[in-house]
Amino acid sequence: MTPNQVTQETPSRLLSLDFFRGATVAAMILVNNPGDWGNIYAPLEHSEWNGCTPTDLVFPFFLFIVGVSIAYAMGSKKTDPASHSKTILKALKRALTLFGLGLFLSLFPKVFTDPIAAFETVRIPGVLQRIAVVFFISAVLFIKISEKNLFRIMIGILALYWALMTFVPVPGVGYPNLEKETNLGAWVDRGILTEAHLWKSSKTWDPEGILSTLPAIASGLFGILVGVYLKRKDIDPATKIAWLFSTGCAVVLLGLLWDLQFPINKSLWTSSFVLYTGGLATIILALSYWIIDIQKYNRFTKPFVVYGVNAITVFFLSGLIPRIMRMFDVTAADSTQVSLQTWLYSGFTAHLSPINASLAWAITFILFWLVILWVMYNKKIIIKV
């Protein structure tokens, strides 16, 4: 690293952050769109319960990135108290939009054929809904609270959630536990949301439930703290990278140690999971910052950046298009009626093993969106949600 690179100031927009966001969203689409849910390579599946696969890293990484983005996008607003109300109102509108898009995906397409039944059984929690809540609460806290107090709040949330989940007896069960259907979070979800509005695969608990959204907010605050540090102009980039990398490694170790008592678990979003994934995200962002923004090795970044600048748009549409394809029937070669998606997928299964066909479909889906996003990027079309 040359002296002029060491002393250069952090840019107002990080290419490495767009790269990291784009890679994360592309990974979301990869794991959410296999050709066959019964044939998936192990790293592309969520852990059955405790533990952490590469797929389990995707969502917490995105919430971490949301936090970093808040620090960059709202930093100037934080120093201007007169703009706080306007900034918070804008954040609320964006959060409501995200929440509404998530609900629309849960309702579609049943809302057009049987709207009453659709609303009676709609899943209220979800990925976009959680992003909305984490974004809004994290944004308000960032605008109104000092960085030191943000750190204290993050630690307090992790400690409180640990205490609630491991010490508070679950009504109807009689003892605290971390099992799927009998933990405190599942009890809260059933009591407030009712089973009709939970994750359809279980109907008794939800991986994006109410109580587990509390530590998810801590993931967003973790990102904010990293973003605030990256933005500092009184520290040279080399020192930033060294501290972020060291801090990331230390936090990963803390998460692994806490795992011994409070297991790393994505569905419960345990406090150890927040530390483990937040530490890994910090390490990856620090390395990306050094390679892309400081060393200027950025020729490989564009495919990921085009995903990153329209992240929410492509995530929403990538969830909507498969639903639309399943609405239309076509006649297969054997004269049977199958959905358009099944008919298209049959072209993969005819030439590949089931598990490779499933992967090939997901990769094709990513490349399909890459072409569209590449054109949008070149035409400077950015859809802000």
C-alpha positions as CSV (number, residue, x, y, z in Angstrom):
1,M,0.0,0.0,0.0
2,T,1.5,3.3,-1.1
3,P,1.6,6.4,1.1
4,N,-0.9,8.3,-1.0
5,Q,-3.3,5.3,-0.8
6,V,-2.9,5.2,3.0
7,T,-3.8,8.8,3.5
8,Q,-6.7,9.1,1.0
9,E,-10.1,9.9,2.5
10,T,-12.9,7.5,2.5
11,P,-15.2,8.3,-0.5
12,S,-18.8,9.4,0.2
13,R,-20.0,6.2,-1.5
14,L,-18.2,2.9,-1.1
15,L,-17.9,0.7,-4.3
16,S,-17.1,-2.2,-1.9
17,L,-20.4,-1.7,-0.1
18,D,-22.3,-1.9,-3.4
19,F,-20.3,-5.0,-4.3
20,F,-21.0,-6.6,-1.0
21,R,-24.7,-5.7,-1.2
22,G,-24.9,-7.1,-4.8
23,A,-23.2,-10.3,-3.9
24,T,-25.5,-10.8,-1.0
25,V,-28.7,-10.2,-3.0
26,A,-27.4,-12.5,-5.8
27,A,-26.8,-15.1,-3.1
28,M,-30.4,-14.5,-1.8
29,I,-31.8,-15.2,-5.3
30,L,-29.6,-18.3,-5.7
31,V,-30.8,-19.9,-2.4
32,N,-34.4,-18.8,-2.8
33,N,-34.9,-20.2,-6.4
34,P,-33.8,-23.8,-6.7
35,G,-35.4,-25.7,-9.5
36,D,-36.5,-28.4,-7.0
37,W,-36.6,-27.9,-3.2
38,G,-36.1,-31.6,-2.8
39,N,-32.7,-31.5,-4.6
40,I,-30.3,-28.8,-3.1
41,Y,-26.6,-29.0,-2.4
42,A,-26.0,-28.8,1.4
43,P,-24.3,-25.4,1.4
44,L,-27.3,-23.9,-0.3
45,E,-29.7,-25.1,2.4
46,H,-30.4,-23.5,5.8
47,S,-29.3,-25.4,8.8
48,E,-31.9,-27.7,10.2
49,W,-31.9,-25.9,13.5
50,N,-28.7,-25.0,15.4
51,G,-25.6,-24.3,13.4
52,C,-24.8,-22.1,10.4
53,T,-24.5,-22.9,6.7
54,P,-23.3,-20.4,4.0
55,T,-27.0,-19.8,3.2
56,D,-27.7,-18.8,6.8
57,L,-25.2,-15.9,6.4
58,V,-27.1,-14.2,3.6
59,F,-29.9,-12.5,5.5
60,P,-27.8,-11.2,8.4
61,F,-25.3,-9.9,6.0
62,F,-28.0,-7.9,4.2
63,L,-29.2,-6.4,7.5
64,F,-25.6,-5.6,8.4
65,I,-25.3,-3.8,5.0
66,V,-28.6,-2.0,5.7
67,G,-26.9,-0.6,8.8
68,V,-23.7,0.5,7.0
69,S,-25.9,2.2,4.3
70,I,-27.8,4.1,7.0
71,A,-24.5,5.5,8.4
72,Y,-23.5,6.7,4.9
73,A,-26.9,7.9,3.7
74,M,-28.1,9.6,6.9
75,G,-24.8,10.8,8.3
76,S,-25.3,14.4,7.3
77,K,-28.9,14.4,8.5
78,K,-27.8,13.3,11.9
79,T,-25.8,16.5,12.5
80,D,-28.7,18.7,11.5
81,P,-31.4,18.5,14.2
82,A,-33.8,20.6,12.1
83,S,-34.0,17.8,9.5
84,H,-34.5,14.9,11.9
85,S,-38.3,14.9,11.6
86,K,-38.2,14.9,7.8
87,T,-35.6,12.2,7.7
88,I,-37.5,10.0,10.1
89,L,-40.8,10.5,8.1
90,K,-38.9,9.5,4.9
91,A,-37.6,6.4,6.6
92,L,-41.1,5.5,7.8
93,K,-42.5,5.8,4.3
94,R,-39.7,3.6,3.0
95,A,-40.3,1.0,5.7
96,L,-44.0,0.9,5.1
97,T,-43.4,0.4,1.4
98,L,-41.0,-2.5,2.1
99,F,-43.5,-4.0,4.5
100,G,-46.3,-3.6,2.0
101,L,-44.2,-5.3,-0.8
102,G,-43.5,-8.2,1.6
103,L,-47.2,-8.6,2.4
104,F,-48.0,-8.4,-1.4
105,L,-45.7,-11.3,-2.1
106,S,-47.3,-13.3,0.7
107,L,-50.8,-12.6,-0.7
108,F,-50.0,-13.1,-4.4
109,P,-51.7,-14.6,-6.4
110,K,-54.4,-15.8,-4.1
111,V,-55.5,-12.3,-3.3
112,F,-56.9,-12.0,-6.9
113,T,-58.9,-15.3,-6.8
114,D,-60.0,-15.5,-3.2
115,P,-59.2,-12.2,-1.4
116,I,-61.0,-13.0,1.9
117,A,-59.2,-16.3,2.3
118,A,-55.9,-14.7,1.3
119,F,-56.1,-12.1,4.0
120,E,-57.3,-14.6,6.6
121,T,-54.3,-16.8,6.1
122,V,-51.6,-14.3,4.9
123,R,-48.2,-14.8,6.5
124,I,-47.5,-11.4,8.2
125,P,-43.8,-11.9,9.0
126,G,-41.3,-12.2,6.2
127,V,-37.9,-11.2,4.8
128,L,-39.0,-7.8,3.4
129,Q,-41.1,-7.1,6.5
130,R,-38.1,-7.8,8.8
131,I,-35.9,-5.6,6.6
132,A,-38.5,-2.8,6.9
133,V,-38.7,-3.0,10.7
134,V,-34.9,-3.2,11.2
135,F,-34.3,-0.4,8.8
136,F,-36.8,2.0,10.4
137,I,-35.8,1.3,14.0
138,S,-32.1,1.4,13.2
139,A,-32.5,4.7,11.3
140,V,-34.4,6.4,14.1
141,L,-31.8,5.2,16.7
142,F,-29.0,6.4,14.5
143,I,-30.5,9.8,14.0
144,K,-31.4,10.4,17.7
145,I,-28.7,8.5,19.6
146,S,-24.9,8.9,19.9
147,E,-22.6,6.2,18.6
148,K,-21.6,5.2,22.2
149,N,-25.2,4.7,23.2
150,L,-25.9,2.8,20.0
151,F,-23.2,0.3,21.0
152,R,-24.8,0.1,24.5
153,I,-28.2,-0.5,23.0
154,M,-26.9,-3.2,20.7
155,I,-25.2,-5.0,23.7
156,G,-28.4,-4.5,25.8
157,I,-30.6,-6.0,23.1
158,L,-28.3,-9.1,22.8
159,A,-28.2,-9.6,26.6
160,L,-32.0,-9.0,27.0
161,Y,-32.9,-11.5,24.2
162,W,-30.5,-14.1,25.7
163,A,-32.1,-13.6,29.2
164,L,-35.7,-13.9,27.7
165,M,-35.0,-17.0,25.7
166,T,-33.0,-18.9,28.3
167,F,-34.5,-17.8,31.7
168,V,-38.2,-17.0,31.1
169,P,-40.5,-20.0,31.5
170,V,-42.7,-20.5,28.4
171,P,-46.4,-20.4,29.3
172,G,-48.0,-23.8,28.7
173,V,-44.6,-25.5,28.7
174,G,-43.3,-24.5,32.1
175,Y,-39.6,-24.1,31.4
176,P,-37.4,-22.0,29.1
177,N,-36.2,-23.8,26.0
178,L,-34.9,-23.3,22.5
179,E,-36.9,-25.9,20.6
180,K,-38.8,-25.1,17.4
181,E,-42.4,-25.1,18.7
182,T,-42.0,-24.5,22.4
183,N,-39.6,-21.6,22.7
184,L,-40.7,-18.2,24.0
185,G,-40.6,-16.6,20.5
186,A,-42.9,-19.3,19.0
187,W,-45.3,-18.7,21.9
188,V,-45.3,-14.9,21.3
189,D,-45.9,-15.4,17.6
190,R,-48.9,-17.8,18.1
191,G,-50.4,-15.5,20.7
192,I,-50.1,-12.3,18.7
193,L,-50.1,-13.3,15.1
194,T,-52.1,-16.6,15.5
195,E,-51.1,-19.7,13.6
196,A,-53.0,-18.7,10.5
197,H,-50.5,-15.9,9.9
198,L,-47.3,-17.7,10.5
199,W,-44.8,-19.5,8.2
200,K,-46.9,-22.0,6.2
201,S,-44.3,-24.8,6.5
202,S,-44.7,-24.9,10.3
203,K,-47.8,-22.9,11.3
204,T,-46.6,-23.0,14.9
205,W,-43.5,-20.8,14.7
206,D,-41.9,-18.3,12.2
207,P,-38.3,-17.8,11.3
208,E,-39.0,-14.0,11.0
209,G,-41.2,-13.8,14.1
210,I,-41.8,-10.9,16.5
211,L,-39.4,-11.6,19.3
212,S,-36.5,-12.7,17.1
213,T,-36.8,-9.4,15.2
214,L,-35.3,-7.8,18.4
215,P,-31.8,-9.2,17.9
216,A,-32.2,-8.7,14.1
217,I,-32.2,-5.0,15.0
218,A,-28.9,-5.5,16.7
219,S,-27.5,-6.8,13.4
220,G,-28.6,-3.5,11.8
221,L,-27.0,-1.5,14.6
222,F,-23.8,-3.6,14.2
223,G,-23.6,-2.4,10.6
224,I,-24.2,1.2,11.6
225,L,-21.3,1.2,14.0
226,V,-19.0,-0.3,11.3
227,G,-20.3,2.3,8.8
228,V,-19.7,5.2,11.2
229,Y,-16.1,4.0,11.8
230,L,-15.5,3.6,8.0
231,K,-16.6,7.1,7.4
232,R,-14.2,8.7,9.8
233,K,-11.7,11.0,8.1
234,D,-9.3,11.2,11.0
235,I,-8.1,7.6,10.5
236,D,-6.1,6.4,7.6
237,P,-7.5,3.5,5.5
238,A,-4.8,1.1,6.6
239,T,-5.6,1.6,10.2
240,K,-9.3,1.2,9.5
241,I,-8.8,-2.1,7.8
242,A,-6.6,-3.5,10.5
243,W,-9.0,-2.5,13.2
244,L,-12.1,-3.8,11.4
245,F,-10.4,-7.1,10.5
246,S,-9.2,-7.6,14.1
247,T,-12.6,-6.6,15.5
248,G,-14.4,-8.9,13.1
249,C,-12.2,-11.9,14.1
250,A,-12.6,-11.1,17.8
251,V,-16.4,-10.9,17.5
252,V,-16.6,-14.1,15.5
253,L,-14.7,-15.8,18.4
254,L,-17.1,-14.3,20.9
255,G,-20.0,-15.6,18.9
256,L,-18.5,-19.1,18.8
257,L,-17.9,-19.0,22.6
258,W,-21.4,-17.9,23.3
259,D,-22.6,-20.7,21.0
260,L,-21.6,-23.1,23.7
261,Q,-24.4,-21.8,25.9
262,F,-26.7,-20.0,23.5
263,P,-26.4,-21.9,20.2
264,I,-25.9,-20.1,16.9
265,N,-29.3,-20.4,15.3
266,K,-30.6,-18.4,12.3
267,S,-34.3,-19.2,12.9
268,L,-34.2,-17.9,16.4
269,W,-31.6,-15.2,15.4
270,T,-29.8,-15.9,18.7
271,S,-27.4,-13.4,20.1
272,S,-24.4,-15.6,19.3
273,F,-25.7,-15.7,15.7
274,V,-25.7,-11.9,15.6
275,L,-22.1,-11.8,16.8
276,Y,-20.9,-14.6,14.6
277,T,-22.5,-13.2,11.4
278,G,-21.7,-9.6,12.2
279,G,-18.1,-10.5,12.7
280,L,-17.9,-12.3,9.4
281,A,-19.6,-9.4,7.6
282,T,-17.1,-7.0,9.1
283,I,-14.2,-9.1,7.9
284,I,-15.6,-9.4,4.4
285,L,-16.4,-5.7,4.2
286,A,-12.9,-4.8,5.4
287,L,-11.3,-7.0,2.8
288,S,-13.6,-5.7,0.1
289,Y,-12.8,-2.1,1.1
290,W,-9.1,-2.7,0.9
291,I,-9.2,-4.6,-2.4
292,I,-11.8,-2.5,-4.2
293,D,-11.7,1.1,-2.8
294,I,-8.1,1.3,-1.7
295,Q,-6.1,-0.9,-4.0
296,K,-8.6,-0.1,-6.9
297,Y,-8.9,-3.7,-8.1
298,N,-12.4,-3.3,-9.2
299,R,-12.8,-4.7,-12.8
300,F,-14.6,-7.7,-11.4
301,T,-17.1,-5.8,-9.4
302,K,-19.6,-4.6,-12.0
303,P,-21.8,-7.8,-12.2
304,F,-22.2,-7.5,-8.4
305,V,-22.6,-3.7,-8.4
306,V,-25.5,-3.9,-10.9
307,Y,-27.3,-6.1,-8.4
308,G,-26.4,-3.9,-5.5
309,V,-27.8,-0.6,-6.8
310,N,-31.2,-2.2,-7.4
311,A,-31.1,-4.7,-4.6
312,I,-34.7,-4.5,-3.3
313,T,-36.2,-4.2,-6.8
314,V,-34.5,-7.4,-8.0
315,F,-35.3,-9.2,-4.7
316,F,-39.0,-8.4,-5.0
317,L,-39.3,-9.2,-8.7
318,S,-37.3,-12.4,-8.3
319,G,-39.9,-13.5,-5.8
320,L,-42.8,-12.3,-8.0
321,I,-41.9,-13.8,-11.3
322,P,-41.9,-17.5,-10.2
323,R,-45.3,-17.0,-8.7
324,I,-46.5,-15.6,-12.0
325,M,-45.0,-18.5,-14.0
326,R,-46.8,-20.9,-11.8
327,M,-50.1,-19.3,-12.7
328,F,-50.0,-20.2,-16.4
329,D,-50.5,-23.8,-17.7
330,V,-48.9,-25.1,-20.9
331,T,-49.1,-28.5,-22.6
332,A,-46.1,-30.7,-22.0
333,A,-44.7,-33.2,-24.4
334,D,-46.8,-36.0,-22.9
335,S,-49.9,-33.9,-23.4
336,T,-50.3,-33.2,-19.7
337,Q,-51.0,-29.7,-18.4
338,V,-48.2,-28.3,-16.3
339,S,-47.3,-24.8,-15.1
340,L,-45.0,-22.7,-17.2
341,Q,-42.3,-22.9,-14.6
342,T,-42.4,-26.7,-14.6
343,W,-42.4,-26.8,-18.4
344,L,-39.3,-24.6,-18.6
345,Y,-37.6,-26.5,-15.8
346,S,-38.1,-29.8,-17.7
347,G,-35.5,-28.7,-20.1
348,F,-32.9,-28.8,-17.3
349,T,-34.0,-32.1,-15.9
350,A,-33.8,-33.8,-19.3
351,H,-30.0,-33.4,-19.5
352,L,-28.8,-33.1,-15.9
353,S,-29.0,-35.0,-12.6
354,P,-31.8,-33.8,-10.3
355,I,-29.5,-31.9,-8.0
356,N,-27.5,-30.3,-10.8
357,A,-30.7,-29.4,-12.7
358,S,-31.9,-27.7,-9.6
359,L,-28.7,-25.7,-9.3
360,A,-28.6,-24.9,-13.0
361,W,-32.1,-23.4,-12.8
362,A,-31.1,-21.1,-9.9
363,I,-27.9,-20.0,-11.7
364,T,-29.9,-19.3,-14.9
365,F,-32.3,-17.2,-12.9
366,I,-29.4,-15.1,-11.6
367,L,-28.0,-14.7,-15.1
368,F,-31.4,-13.7,-16.4
369,W,-31.7,-10.9,-13.9
370,L,-28.0,-9.9,-14.4
371,V,-28.8,-9.1,-18.1
372,I,-31.8,-6.9,-17.1
373,L,-29.9,-5.2,-14.3
374,W,-26.9,-4.6,-16.5
375,V,-29.0,-2.7,-19.0
376,M,-30.7,-0.8,-16.2
377,Y,-27.3,0.2,-14.7
378,N,-25.9,1.3,-18.1
379,K,-29.0,3.5,-18.6
380,K,-28.7,4.8,-15.0
381,I,-32.1,3.4,-14.1
382,I,-32.2,3.0,-10.3
383,I,-35.5,2.2,-8.6
384,K,-35.4,3.4,-5.1
385,V,-37.9,1.8,-2.7
